[in-house]
Amino acid sequence: MKPLPFTLFMALFASCQLLYASSITVSGNVSGTWDVDTVKVVDDIDVEEDDSLFIMPGVRIEFRGSYSFYVRGVLKALGTSSKPIVFDVMDTTGFSVDTIPGGGWNGIQFYYNVAPPDSSLIEYCIFRHAKAVSPD
């Protein structure tokens, strides 16, 4: 058997990496299933009224600034004891200063206009550095 040329091997490796992304970047309306290592949030995100978002065990949701997570539809964040889901901010600089939004993300806000209040479920999740600053 003849060995695969290096370029063919690299092409196959790259295509496999696309199938198993280690991170995704999100903003705006979100739905579907997050089953990656890291979700990078680069602006406010929103699960719309008729949508659902499922977050799989072990996913890290990393906010890249003081962004909010709005849930108007259904959120199922179902971690496990050995693979919790972690919500955190990338840069905690300024977290201890309570007059600026920097250093934290703006938390999750649930709105129930259409979906029943018990339709979302959060289990085995860790929430770090959530911070809301009221405007003067």
ABEGO torsion letter per residue (X at the ends): XBBBBAAAAAAAAAAAAAABBABBBBBEBBBEBBBBABBBBABBBBBBAABBBBBBBGBBBBBAEBBBBBBABBBBBBBBAABBBBBBBABABGAABAABABGBBAEBBBBBAABBAAABBBBGBBBBGBBBBBBX
